[in-house]
Each structure stands twice: as C-alpha cells, then as structure tokens.
Amino acid sequence: MSRAAGAIINLSALRHNLKRARELAPHARIMAVVKANAYGHGIVPAVRALAGADAFAVACLDEAVEIRHAGLAHPIVLLEGVFSALELDEAARIGCDVVVHDAHQLALMEASRLQHALTVWIKVDSGMHRLGFPLGEACTAWQRLSTARAVRGPLRLMTHLACADETANPRTQLQLEAFAAATAGISAERSIANSAGILAWPGSHADWLRPGILLYGVSPFAGRSGRDEGLLPVMTLCTTLIAVQQVQKGEAVGYGGGWVAPEDMRIGIAAIGYGDGYPRHAPNGTPVLVNGIRAPLVGRVAMDMISVDLRGVPQARVHDPVLLWGAELPVEEIARAAGTIAYELLCGITQRVKFSVVEENQAPAALSSVHSIGR
Ligand SMILES: *Cc1c(COP(=O)(O)O)cnc(C)c1O
C-alpha cells in the first residue's frame, strides 16, 4: 500500500474566499496572489479555480512561466519585477506586467527596445523598507517611466504594508498617509492591501487588492482563524494510523524518550512527519483528529511518523483516518502550537505528499475516489 499522507485542495473553498474578498471591497479589482506554488496549494489548479480574479500575482518569472505552460492566459504581475534585460524580454513575451521597485529596474526599462511593451507597477516604499522607491523619489520614477518606450499604457502605483496584521498598530495609518502624500499629484490606479489590509483597513483598499493568505482560508491575525473572517480553509492535510501500540506506565515514546506514558495506555502511530512538512517543533499536546476526535501528539515529531495519545479514542484502529489540519482543525492552531505561522506550514508541504484536488469539501474517507494530481 502506498503512503497515506495526502493534501486535499478544496476548489469551492478557494472560490468562496475570493468571493469574500469581493464582498469586503466591492469596488476594487483583485490581483490574486499565487506565489510559492499558491502558498503550497498548487499554482495551476489555484489559478484555474480563481479564474474570476482580475489578475494573478507571483514572486518571480519561473512562477509565471508555470502558469503559461498550463495554457492559462490570465493577466500576471511579477511582484518583484525582473532582474535582467533577458528576464524583461521573457516577461514581455509571455505577457506579464512587472513591478519596478528600484533604479536598476528603472534603467532596464529605459534601455529596453522591447517589441511588446508591458504594463508597469511602480512600487513605492511607504515604510516597510524592503522594496520600493523612497517616498521622495516616487514622482521622478513616475516621470522617467512615463517616457520609457518599454512601458505600455498608464503606469500604476503600489506599496506594501508592514504591520497590517496588527490592528492596533499606528504604522499602517502612517504608511497610508505617507503613500497618499508622496503620490498626490499622480493620477493612477493604486494597490496597497494584502489580506490583513483587506480585512482590517478599509482605507487601504484603493483600486486593486492583493489577497494571498485569505484566499487559502487562513486569517492573517494572531489568535484568529479563517472561520472568524468568514473564510473556508482550502487545504486538508491527512493520513492514517499505521500502528497502534500498547505502552506501559513509565515507558518512553519516540526519539530522545522525552515523553513518558503516565499510565498503561494505547499510542497511535500516524504516517506524517517533518519529511511531509508537518512541523518538527509541534510540542506534546498539539492536537490531531483521529476519526474526527481530538487526540494529543506525544513525543517528538520524526521524519515519517508522529505518535498520538489514543486514550480519548478507544475504538481507534490501524488504517483509521488522521487529520493534521483542515476545516475541523484550523492550521492556525497548529502553527501557533509549533511557534510559527500558517503561511509557513502551508508552503512547507513536501513533494512526497499526494495532492488531490476536489470541487467540494470531502471527508478523508472519500480520498480514494478523488482524482490525484502530480505536482
Ligand atoms: C505576498 C504578498 C501579498 C499577499 O500577502 P498576504 O498576507 O498573503 O495577503 C501582497 N502583496 C505583496 C507585495 C506580497 O509580496
């Protein structure tokens, strides 16, 4: 029998979450962020399911090429722009829009003798201090790009929020004001909001939204889950029990023997580990669902296996379904337990895990009937 570890990607949940973003900002257009293989969900199925978005955003040219190779012609924006004249030619050839965020990229645009001009987003640094022209250079960049031959149509403006997930942090309002002031004289479409901006900062909605994590059904706010925001989780990570052990009081379980049975009890061994992307730092007590019932992790997470306390699931047997995260167990809760964020867990699912794409949410029991896709 092949390994049971699987990720189920629920396309109707993706579409629901896109609709939710539209409801939150009905007058804005949506650039769906599908970088990092659509946050680990599979870029091609994600783009197909999110075809109702107005554009797609990726981090690099390779990701755009993957979308085009699948035969998908949707508008794509390269969020970090291009890094050479060769990349610029390729971006134009496959019909991408580019971000221009620094003097090097600006010079590339000015020097280019492109056949196909492309749409440019000028990125302004309004306070995150990662990418973008300083506030005082926004207008000059605008003027220079206005006359660059490689630029097609109206230029657009973009900035990125550093602290939008902290709803009481005053920096967001300062960034919004700084961006507005630095670009006051420019008539152009603007894009500011990531997921947290969309959900918590109506003043950031502007003309184009850039939702990422919310499309995958996850809340960007600490202590909250997607459900609290009216979102539906898209990924279910599941596996099965491959062994059930009877351990005696005082016996240690797993590497290092750090967890010791407090009484005679049963332990379930589930086929999932850090080799699949389950976080190694998940501590004792991190919940999993065995047959839909919460059971705590015990002992260290290994590459291929975890151990689970079955005292609360006395009927559990080998082959029973184990859910690591999904609709009934928010990935946000597992991320919190493991000292990380849901973004990292979702992006970290490895090659070994079987991906299945389904139209509606399906229980793990229905897994055998779903169409499995390679990655
Ligand atoms: C990744 C990214 C986003 C999406 O962020 P989320 O927090 O996932 O919504 C938006 N804009 C830029 C520039 C990004 O790099």
The ligand as a Tripos MOL2 file, in Angstrom:
@<TRIPOS>MOLECULE
LIG
   15    15     1     0     0
SMALL
NO_CHARGES

@<TRIPOS>ATOM
      1 C1          2.7590   38.0250   -0.5880 C.3       1 LIG1
      2 C2          2.3010   39.3900   -0.9120 C.ar      1 LIG1
      3 C3          0.9450   39.7400   -0.7550 C.ar      1 LIG1
      4 C4         -0.0810   38.8380   -0.1160 C.3       1 LIG1
      5 O1          0.0600   38.8570    1.2750 O.3       1 LIG1
      6 P1         -0.9700   38.0650    2.2420 P.3       1 LIG1
      7 O2         -0.5790   38.4630    3.6010 O.co2     1 LIG1
      8 O3         -0.7330   36.6130    1.9810 O.co2     1 LIG1
      9 O4         -2.3160   38.5010    1.8270 O.co2     1 LIG1
     10 C5          0.5600   41.0050   -1.1830 C.ar      1 LIG1
     11 N1          1.4560   41.8670   -1.7240 N.ar      1 LIG1
     12 C6          2.7600   41.5570   -1.8530 C.ar      1 LIG1
     13 C7          3.6910   42.5590   -2.4360 C.3       1 LIG1
     14 C8          3.2260   40.3280   -1.4490 C.ar      1 LIG1
     15 O5          4.5280   40.0290   -1.5740 O.3       1 LIG1
@<TRIPOS>BOND
     1     1     2 1
     2     2     3 ar
     3     2    14 ar
     4     3     4 1
     5     3    10 ar
     6     4     5 1
     7     5     6 1
     8     6     7 2
     9     6     8 1
    10     6     9 1
    11    10    11 ar
    12    11    12 ar
    13    12    13 1
    14    12    14 ar
    15    14    15 1
@<TRIPOS>SUBSTRUCTURE
     1 LIG1         1 GROUP 0 **** ****
